[in-house]
Amino acid sequence: MSATAPARSAAAAPFAAPPVDSLSGRSRLAGWAVVVGAAVTVASLVAWSVFDPGGVNWGAASFGLVAAVAAVGVALYGLRAVPAQEIAIVASIAALATAGRVLFASVPSFKPVTFIVLVGGIGFGPSAGFMIGATTALVSNFFFGQGPWTPWQMVAWGAVGVVGGLLGRNDRRPGRWELALVGGALALAFSWFVTLWTFIAFTAHTWAALVALYALGIAFDAAHVAATVLCALGLGPQAVRIVARFRRRTRVTLLDAKETTCNQDAH
């Protein structure tokens, strides 16, 4: 070992990255408590529907089920040791999607939210994509109004982000037409999924009632699909490249401080 090695080691120490598992025990306990509580809620609702189907308030039961799913998605993301840079960009993309929804408030359903959430998922992966979608629904509803539909929208847009993350795994960049096709399908799936809460809570549980609800929403669903497809065709590849560039610039590789010191000493 050279005579200057201790000086190099001392200089390197302040720049050593923290360990990957930086979550405190209390944070982990809180996260798993949410997961376990959601699982107990789901199991209770299932048991209620099996043993007393006539006494089930399906609106409340479906709300509890979907809210539990949303809570689990958020808690699982929180259990990861997510770098601050990623959290900042996830929040920024969710803010952009929220702004897009608010700015287009005067045009029913014609909004770029699904496209933005999809691109965010492609750039940052399924778990971050879920957080972008769920956060967008929760925050934007402070403008549009909170209600029993909020957890449904959180799960639906969160699922859009998850699909985007799967679509962009291994740094894959989907093309313009693939984005348009997948985005249009997800926009329609979002609208149909959120419509289910109205069917479950307020209408007769018959196929005729469900078909009637979907028929009434055709114009709104078409507007949502059109907005998503147009955004994908006009901005899709460029948006994916921008998000991928941000991810590369903010990606953090954590190194063990001891290994870093030893490698410098060896030189």
N, C-alpha and C positions, 0 to 999 in steps of 0.2 A: 504494500500500500504506500502511495506517495505521501510526502510530507504535507502536501496541500489538500489531501483528501478530507480531513475533518472540516476544513473551511468550506469545501464544496458541499459536504453533507449538511452543515449548518445552514448554508444558503438555500439548499433545496428543500429543507424541512417546511418552511412556511407555505410552499407551493404544493405540498402533497394534498391530494384530494381526500375528502372524508370517506369512510367506508360506505359501501353501497347500501347496506341496511341501516339507514339513518333515522328510521322511525322509532319513536320512543315506545316503551312498553305500554304506556297509557293510550297512545294513539292506536296501537295494534289492538288493544283490548276493546276500545270503542268501536273500531271497524268490525271486528268479529262479532261484537254484541249486536250490531245492526244486522249482520248477515244471519245470525242465529234467530234474532227476533223476527226477521222477515220470514224465515223458514217456518217458525212456529205459527205465524199468522197465516201463511198459506196452508199449512196442515190443518189448522183449526177451521178455515173456511171450507176446505175440501170435506172434512168430517161433518161439518154442519150441513152441507148440501147433500151428503149421502144419507145421514140419519134423520134429517128433518127438511126435506126438499120443499115442502109446502110453506114452512115458516121462514125461509131464507129471503132476506131483502137483497135481491140480486144487484141492485144499484150500489148498495153499501159494500156488498161482498166483492164485486168486481173492482170497486174503487180501492179496497184494501189490498186486493191481489196485485193490481197494477202498481200501486204505490210501493208495495213491498219489493217488486221487481226493480223499480226505479231506485229505491234506497240501496238495494244490493249492488246495482251497477255503480253508483256513486261511491259506496263503501269500498268496493274492490279496487277502484282506481286509487282511493286514498291509502290503501294498504301497500301500494307500490312506493318505492323511494323515487319519486318523480323529481327530476331536476327543476330548479326554479325557472330556468329558461323555457322549458316546455310548458309549465303552468302558465307563464306569462303569455305565450303564443296561443295556447288553448283558450285562455280568457279573451284574447284579442279577436280570435276567429269567432268565438261565440258572440262578442260584442258587435262584430261586423254583421253576423247573421241576424242578430236582434235589430240592428239599425235597418237592415234590409226589409225586415218584416214591418217595422214601424213606418218607414218611409213610403211603403206601398200599401198602407192601411186603407187608402181610399179605393183601391182596386181589389175586390174580394178574391181571395185565393191566389191571385197572380203575384207571387212573391218568390224571391231567389233563395229562400232559406234552405230548402232541401239540397239545392246545388252546393251551397256554401258548406253545409255540414258534410256532404259527401266528399268534397275536396279536402276538407280538414281531416276526415278519417283516412283518406288515401295518403295524406302526407305524414300523419303522426300515429297511425295504427288504430286498432279496434277500441282499446280502452279509452284513449284520448278522444276518439271519434264519438264514443258514447257520451263522454263528458261535454263535448261541444254541443251535441244535440240536446241533451237534457238541460244544460244550463241555458241554452237559447230559449227553450220552451218556458222554463221557469221565469227567467228575467223578462222576456217580452210580454208575458201575461200580466206583469205589473202595469203595462199599458193597456192591453186588451181585456184584462179582467181575469182574476184567478177563479177557479171553480173545480168541480170534480173532473173536468176534462183535462186539467193540467198534468196529472200523472200519466194519463194516456198519451198526451203529446210528448211528454218527456221520454217515455219508453219508445214511442214511434220514431221521433227524430234521433234518439239515441241509437236505435237499431239501424237507421240510415248511416250513422257514423261508423257503426260496427261493420256493416257491409262494405263501406268505403275502405276501412282498414284491411279487410280481407282482400279487397280488390287490389290494393296497393302493397301487399306484402312482398318482402324481398326487394324493396325499392322499385317495384313495377310501376310503370306509368301507362294507364289505359289511354287509348286514343279518343279522338273527338266523338266518333259514332258510338263507341262502347259507352262512353260517359252519358251520351244522350239516351241510349237505350236503357241502361241501368238506372239512370236518374229518373227517366219517365216512369219506369215500372215502380220505383221506390216512392215517387210522388203519389201515384195511384194507390199503392199499398198503404201509405201513410193516411190518406184520406179515408179509405175504407176501414182501417183499423180504428181511427178516432171516432168514426160514425158508430162503431159498435157500442160505445158507452151510452149513446142516445137510445139505441135499440134495447139494451139491457135494462136501462133505468126507467124509461118512459113509455115504451110501447108494448103491445102484446108480443109474446115470444113465439111468433109464427114466421114461416118463410115468406108469406105474403107481406108482412110488415117490414121485414128486412129488405126485400126487393124494392118495396115502395120507398124506403129511406134512401137506398142507393140510387134509385131513379130520380128522386128529387134533387140529389146532389150532383147529377151528371155535369151540369154547366160549371159548377165550382171545381169539381175534380178535373175537368178538361182544362180549366184555367191554370190550375196548379201544375198539371203535367206540361202544359205549353210553356209556362215560365221556366220550369226546370230544363226542358229540352232546349229551349232557345238560349239559355245561359250556357249550357254544355256545348252547344254547337258554336256559339260566338266566343266564349271565353274559356272553355274547358281545358285544353292543353296548356294555355298560358297560365291559368290559375294553378294547375297541378305543378308546373315548373317553379312558380313563385314559392309555393308552400314547401316544395322539396328543397329549394335553395335555403329557405329559412331553417329547415330542419338540419341541413348539413352544417350551417353556421352555428347553430346552437347545440348541436349534439355534444354531449360530454362523455368522455371516456375516463372512467375512474381507475386510478392506478394505486397499487399498494405502496404506501410511503416507504416501507422497508425495502421492497424490491427496487424502487426508484433510487434510493440511496446506495444500494449495493451496486447497481449498474453504473452509477456515476463514479463510485469508488474504483470500479474495475478499470475505468478509463483514466 
